[in-house]
Amino acid sequence: MLKILLLEDDKLLNETIQDVLEDEGFSVDGVLDPYSASDLCYEQRYDLYLFDVNLPYENGLEFLAKLRESGDHTPTIFITSREDKRSLQKAFGLGCDDYMRKPIDMDELILRINATLKRGLKNEELYIDEYRIDCETKILYHQDEVVDISSRAVELLILLISSKPQVVTMEQIISSLGTAQKPPTQGVVRVYITQLKKYFATHIDNIRGVGYRWVE
């Protein structure tokens, strides 16, 4: 389950965002001030930070600057009521991944979170039991031995994992794996799924007539 640290000093908004994201299958720790957030950042690893800018004690920009200086490059989305371009420029200059202005549209927030998490996988490695995925080269390893599986199948594997716990529809898979000129057929996608199930059968849930979902 993907973990998000939510730093928002408006208690009602904090609880609302937390409820919405948990309904989407995320694990969310919600805190109201940077001091509490700092303690959690050093205690555990998060997949995403969701920070307000205007906060007590220090603003979200200053807090992110400290995290980046410490070597923490966790993907970050800012939510703020600020309208000035200077704050926007500073946020991206610090290495934030996205920036949303209040009032927050929850459906848009979910889309932005999923997009940010998928981008964050580009140069990372993922681990599943005794398997390792190099997300950049699209190579699957088992105990440092290369698994004989196509790069497209590995790409599909990454897509399923990055979308969990949501179902990835057949249309989304075809759009993600192919090009406008040469999209894969449903038959080809099923071949990839067959390749993956050889190693991860218990993790791949077939939602008949819709698509597939990764389960822990």
Backbone hydrogen bonds in HBPLUS format (Angstrom, degrees):
<---DONOR---> <-ACCEPTOR-->    atom                        ^
c    i                          cat <-CA-CA->   ^        H-A-AA   ^      H-
h    n   atom  resd res      DA  || num        DHA   H-A  angle D-A-AA Bond
n    s   type  num  typ     dist DA aas  dist angle  dist       angle   num
A0027-SER N   A0002-LEU O   2.88 MM  25  6.03 177.5  1.88 164.2 164.6     1
A0047-ASP N   A0003-LYS O   2.85 MM  44  5.34 150.8  1.94 139.4 149.0     2
A0004-ILE N   A0027-SER O   2.79 MM  23  6.17 159.2  1.83 164.6 171.4     3
A0029-ASP N   A0004-ILE O   2.98 MM  25  6.40 161.3  2.01 165.2 171.2     4
A0005-LEU N   A0048-LEU O   3.03 MM  43  6.49 160.2  2.07 159.4 164.7     5
A0050-LEU N   A0005-LEU O   2.86 MM  45  6.08 164.5  1.88 166.8 163.2     6
A0006-LEU N   A0029-ASP O   2.85 MM  23  6.00 168.4  1.86 154.0 157.9     7
A0031-VAL N   A0006-LEU O   2.84 MM  25  6.21 164.9  1.87 172.2 177.0     8
A0007-LEU N   A0050-LEU O   2.84 MM  43  6.17 166.4  1.86 158.3 162.1     9
A0052-ASP N   A0007-LEU O   2.77 MM  45  6.02 145.0  1.89 167.3 176.3    10
A0008-GLU N   A0031-VAL O   3.13 MM  23  6.50 156.0  2.19 170.0 164.4    11
A0014-ASN N   A0010-ASP O   2.79 MM   4  5.93 161.8  1.82 160.8 167.1    12
A0015-GLU N   A0011-LYS O   2.96 MM   4  6.15 163.0  1.99 148.7 152.3    13
A0016-THR N   A0012-LEU O   2.93 MM   4  6.12 152.2  2.01 144.4 152.9    14
A0017-ILE N   A0013-LEU O   2.90 MM   4  6.08 171.5  1.90 158.8 159.5    15
A0018-GLN N   A0014-ASN O   2.97 MM   4  6.10 161.0  2.01 147.0 153.2    16
A0019-ASP N   A0015-GLU O   2.94 MM   4  6.08 158.4  1.99 144.5 149.9    17
A0020-VAL N   A0016-THR O   3.04 MM   4  6.29 162.8  2.07 151.7 156.0    18
A0021-LEU N   A0017-ILE O   2.94 MM   4  6.12 170.1  1.95 158.4 160.6    19
A0022-GLU N   A0018-GLN O   2.95 MM   4  6.03 156.2  2.01 148.8 155.6    20
A0023-ASP N   A0019-ASP O   3.02 MM   4  6.18 146.3  2.13 141.8 150.6    21
A0024-GLU N   A0021-LEU O   3.04 MM   3  4.98 132.8  2.27  92.4 105.8    22
A0026-PHE N   A0021-LEU O   3.09 MM   5  5.61 161.4  2.13 150.7 144.8    23
A0025-GLY N   A0022-GLU O   3.03 MM   3  5.03 157.9  2.08 101.4 107.9    24
A0037-ALA N   A0033-ASP O   3.19 MM   4  6.46 158.3  2.24 148.1 154.8    25
A0038-SER N   A0034-PRO O   2.77 MM   4  5.89 154.1  1.84 148.4 154.9    26
A0039-ASP N   A0035-TYR O   3.18 MM   4  6.48 157.5  2.23 146.3 150.8    27
A0040-LEU N   A0036-SER O   3.28 MM   4  6.59 159.5  2.32 146.1 150.7    28
A0041-CYS N   A0037-ALA O   2.90 MM   4  6.14 155.4  1.96 153.2 160.6    29
A0042-TYR N   A0038-SER O   3.26 MM   4  6.49 149.4  2.36 148.9 154.4    30
A0043-GLU N   A0040-LEU O   3.10 MM   3  4.97 138.6  2.28  94.5 106.7    31
A0044-GLN N   A0040-LEU O   3.09 MM   4  6.16 151.1  2.17 157.6 160.2    32
A0049-TYR N   A0075-PRO O   2.82 MM  26  6.22 158.1  1.87 155.6 163.1    33
A0077-ILE N   A0049-TYR O   2.88 MM  28  6.28 158.7  1.93 155.6 161.1    34
A0051-PHE N   A0077-ILE O   2.92 MM  26  6.32 149.2  2.02 155.0 163.7    35
A0079-ILE N   A0051-PHE O   2.76 MM  28  6.05 152.4  1.84 146.2 150.9    36
A0060-GLY N   A0053-VAL O   2.70 MM   7  4.18 161.7  1.73 124.3 130.8    37
A0058-GLU N   A0056-PRO O   2.85 MM   2  5.61 143.4  1.99 101.9  92.3    38
A0063-PHE N   A0059-ASN O   3.06 MM   4  6.39 156.4  2.12 150.6 158.1    39
A0064-LEU N   A0060-GLY O   2.91 MM   4  6.08 160.5  1.95 146.1 150.8    40
A0065-ALA N   A0061-LEU O   3.01 MM   4  6.20 154.5  2.07 144.1 151.4    41
A0066-LYS N   A0062-GLU O   3.18 MM   4  6.50 152.2  2.26 144.2 150.0    42
A0067-LEU N   A0063-PHE O   3.10 MM   4  6.46 156.2  2.16 147.5 154.2    43
A0068-ARG N   A0064-LEU O   2.86 MM   4  6.13 164.4  1.88 160.0 163.3    44
A0069-GLU N   A0065-ALA O   2.98 MM   4  6.15 155.0  2.04 144.9 151.9    45
A0070-SER N   A0066-LYS O   3.08 MM   4  6.29 136.4  2.27 139.4 150.3    46
A0070-SER N   A0067-LEU O   3.11 MM   3  5.13 129.1  2.38  94.6 108.2    47
A0072-ASP N   A0067-LEU O   2.93 MM   5  5.23 155.0  2.00 155.8 147.7    48
A0071-GLY N   A0068-ARG O   3.01 MM   3  5.12 158.4  2.06 105.1 111.6    49
A0097-ASP N   A0076-THR O   2.72 MM  21  5.39 162.1  1.75 152.3 158.7    50
A0078-PHE N   A0098-ASP O   3.06 MM  20  6.39 162.2  2.09 136.9 137.2    51
A0100-MET N   A0078-PHE O   2.74 MM  22  6.09 167.4  1.75 158.6 162.3    52
A0080-THR N   A0100-MET O   2.95 MM  20  6.46 150.8  2.04 155.4 164.9    53
A0102-LYS N   A0080-THR O   2.71 MM  22  5.59 152.2  1.78 136.9 141.9    54
A0089-GLN N   A0085-LYS O   2.81 MM   4  6.08 160.9  1.85 156.1 160.5    55
A0090-LYS N   A0086-ARG O   2.93 MM   4  6.15 158.4  1.98 146.7 152.8    56
A0091-ALA N   A0087-SER O   2.90 MM   4  6.06 156.3  1.95 146.6 153.1    57
A0092-PHE N   A0088-LEU O   3.15 MM   4  6.44 167.8  2.17 153.7 155.0    58
A0093-GLY N   A0089-GLN O   2.89 MM   4  5.97 146.0  2.00 141.6 152.5    59
A0094-LEU N   A0090-LYS O   2.97 MM   4  6.18 134.4  2.19 143.6 153.8    60
A0094-LEU N   A0091-ALA O   3.20 MM   3  5.29 134.7  2.42  96.3 108.0    61
A0096-CYS N   A0091-ALA O   3.16 MM   5  5.73 157.8  2.21 141.5 143.1    62
A0095-GLY N   A0092-PHE O   3.05 MM   3  5.03 147.3  2.16  97.1 107.3    63
A0109-LEU N   A0105-ASP O   2.90 MM   4  6.19 153.4  1.97 151.8 160.6    64
A0110-ILE N   A0106-MET O   3.04 MM   4  6.29 159.1  2.08 150.2 153.8    65
A0111-LEU N   A0107-ASP O   3.15 MM   4  6.43 159.0  2.20 144.8 150.2    66
A0112-ARG N   A0108-GLU O   2.91 MM   4  6.15 160.0  1.95 153.8 159.1    67
A0113-ILE N   A0109-LEU O   2.88 MM   4  6.09 155.7  1.94 151.0 157.9    68
A0114-ASN N   A0110-ILE O   3.00 MM   4  6.21 168.6  2.01 153.1 155.4    69
A0115-ALA N   A0111-LEU O   2.99 MM   4  6.17 157.9  2.04 146.6 153.0    70
A0116-THR N   A0112-ARG O   2.92 MM   4  6.05 158.8  1.96 146.9 152.6    71
A0117-LEU N   A0113-ILE O   2.94 MM   4  6.15 160.2  1.98 153.7 159.0    72
A0118-LYS N   A0114-ASN O   3.05 MM   4  6.21 153.4  2.13 144.3 151.1    73
A0119-ARG N   A0115-ALA O   3.06 MM   4  6.32 157.0  2.12 146.8 152.7    74
A0120-GLY N   A0116-THR O   3.01 MM   4  6.19 150.7  2.10 143.8 152.1    75
A0121-LEU N   A0118-LYS O   3.20 MM   3  5.36 148.8  2.30 100.7 109.6    76
A0122-LYS N   A0119-ARG O   3.13 MM   3  5.62 162.1  2.16 115.8 121.2    77
A0124-GLU N   A0121-LEU O   3.12 MM   3  5.13 171.7  2.12 113.8 115.8    78
A0135-CYS N   A0124-GLU O   3.01 MM  11  5.61 154.7  2.08 161.4 169.5    79
A0126-LEU N   A0133-ILE O   2.98 MM   7  4.99 152.2  2.06 135.3 143.9    80
A0133-ILE N   A0126-LEU O   2.74 MM   7  4.99 161.6  1.77 149.5 154.3    81
A0128-ILE N   A0131-TYR O   2.95 MM   3  5.04 159.7  1.99 132.6 139.2    82
A0131-TYR N   A0128-ILE O   2.76 MM   3  5.04 164.4  1.79 133.8 137.2    83
A0143-GLN N   A0130-GLU O   3.22 MM  13  6.05 149.0  2.33 175.4 175.4    84
A0132-ARG N   A0141-TYR O   2.84 MM   9  5.02 155.9  1.90 139.6 145.2    85
A0141-TYR N   A0132-ARG O   2.74 MM   9  5.02 164.2  1.77 157.5 161.8    86
A0134-ASP N   A0139-ILE O   2.96 MM   5  5.35 174.3  1.96 163.6 164.5    87
A0138-LYS N   A0134-ASP O   2.83 MM   4  5.55 131.0  2.07 145.8 159.4    88
A0147-VAL N   A0140-LEU O   2.80 MM   7  5.52 174.7  1.80 156.1 154.7    89
A0142-HIS N   A0145-GLU O   2.72 MM   3  5.10 161.0  1.75 148.1 153.1    90
A0145-GLU N   A0142-HIS O   2.99 MM   3  5.10 159.4  2.04 108.5 114.9    91
A0149-ILE N   A0147-VAL O   2.88 MM   2  5.75 115.1  2.31 116.1  99.2    92
A0153-ALA N   A0150-SER O   3.11 MM   3  5.22 121.5  2.47  96.6 110.6    93
A0154-VAL N   A0150-SER O   3.12 MM   4  6.53 152.1  2.20 145.9 153.7    94
A0155-GLU N   A0151-SER O   2.84 MM   4  6.10 149.4  1.94 142.0 151.1    95
A0156-LEU N   A0152-ARG O   2.93 MM   4  6.20 149.4  2.02 143.7 151.4    96
A0157-LEU N   A0153-ALA O   2.90 MM   4  6.19 149.8  2.00 142.0 150.9    97
A0158-ILE N   A0154-VAL O   2.92 MM   4  6.25 156.6  1.98 152.1 157.0    98
A0159-LEU N   A0155-GLU O   3.01 MM   4  6.26 153.3  2.09 142.0 149.6    99
A0160-LEU N   A0156-LEU O   2.94 MM   4  6.22 159.9  1.98 154.1 158.2   100
A0161-ILE N   A0157-LEU O   3.04 MM   4  6.28 164.6  2.06 151.5 155.6   101
A0162-SER N   A0158-ILE O   2.87 MM   4  5.98 166.1  1.89 152.6 156.8   102
A0163-SER N   A0159-LEU O   3.10 MM   4  6.11 128.8  2.37 138.3 150.1   103
A0164-LYS N   A0161-ILE O   3.28 MM   3  5.35 155.3  2.34 101.9 109.1   104
A0166-GLN N   A0163-SER O   2.89 MM   3  5.65 139.2  2.06 139.3 136.6   105
A0168-VAL N   A0212-TYR O   2.77 MM  44  5.41 174.1  1.77 165.6 163.5   106
A0212-TYR N   A0168-VAL O   2.99 MM  44  5.41 156.0  2.05 147.7 148.8   107
A0173-ILE N   A0169-THR O   2.99 MM   4  6.32 155.9  2.04 151.9 158.7   108
A0170-MET N   A0210-VAL O   2.96 MM  40  6.35 149.0  2.05 160.6 152.0   109
A0174-ILE N   A0170-MET O   2.97 MM   4  6.19 167.5  1.98 153.6 156.3   110
A0175-SER N   A0171-GLU O   2.98 MM   4  6.13 158.3  2.03 145.2 151.4   111
A0176-SER N   A0172-GLN O   2.92 MM   4  6.02 150.9  2.00 143.9 151.7   112
A0177-LEU N   A0173-ILE O   2.92 MM   4  6.01 163.4  1.95 158.9 162.1   113
A0178-GLY N   A0174-ILE O   3.18 MM   4  5.88 150.8  2.27 141.3 147.1   114
A0189-VAL N   A0185-THR O   3.07 MM   4  6.43 158.9  2.12 150.3 155.9   115
A0190-ARG N   A0186-GLN O   2.97 MM   4  6.25 153.0  2.04 146.7 153.7   116
A0191-VAL N   A0187-GLY O   3.08 MM   4  6.41 140.9  2.24 139.2 149.7   117
A0191-VAL N   A0188-VAL O   3.05 MM   3  5.02 122.0  2.40  93.5 108.6   118
A0192-TYR N   A0188-VAL O   3.07 MM   4  6.50 154.5  2.14 150.4 156.4   119
A0193-ILE N   A0189-VAL O   2.94 MM   4  6.29 158.1  1.99 150.4 156.7   120
A0194-THR N   A0190-ARG O   2.90 MM   4  6.10 152.7  1.98 143.2 150.4   121
A0195-GLN N   A0191-VAL O   2.99 MM   4  6.31 153.0  2.06 147.5 154.7   122
A0196-LEU N   A0192-TYR O   2.96 MM   4  6.30 157.9  2.01 151.9 157.8   123
A0197-LYS N   A0193-ILE O   2.83 MM   4  6.04 155.9  1.89 151.6 158.4   124
A0198-LYS N   A0195-GLN O   3.33 MM   3  5.51 143.9  2.47  98.6 108.3   125
A0199-TYR N   A0196-LEU O   2.97 MM   3  5.64 150.7  2.06 116.1 123.5   126
A0200-PHE N   A0196-LEU O   2.76 MM   4  5.82 154.0  1.83 150.5 158.7   127
A0203-HIS N   A0200-PHE O   2.97 MM   3  5.38 149.7  2.07 111.7 121.3   128
A0215-VAL N   A0203-HIS O   2.73 MM  12  4.80 156.7  1.78 139.5 146.6   129
A0205-ASP N   A0213-ARG O   2.79 MM   8  5.04 178.1  1.79 161.8 161.9   130
A0213-ARG N   A0205-ASP O   2.90 MM   8  5.04 146.1  2.02 139.5 149.7   131
A0207-ILE N   A0211-GLY O   2.88 MM   4  5.25 153.0  1.95 142.3 148.1   132
A0210-VAL N   A0207-ILE O   2.86 MM   3  5.50 157.0  1.91 147.2 149.0   133
A0211-GLY N   A0207-ILE O   3.04 MM   4  5.25 150.4  2.13 139.0 147.8   134
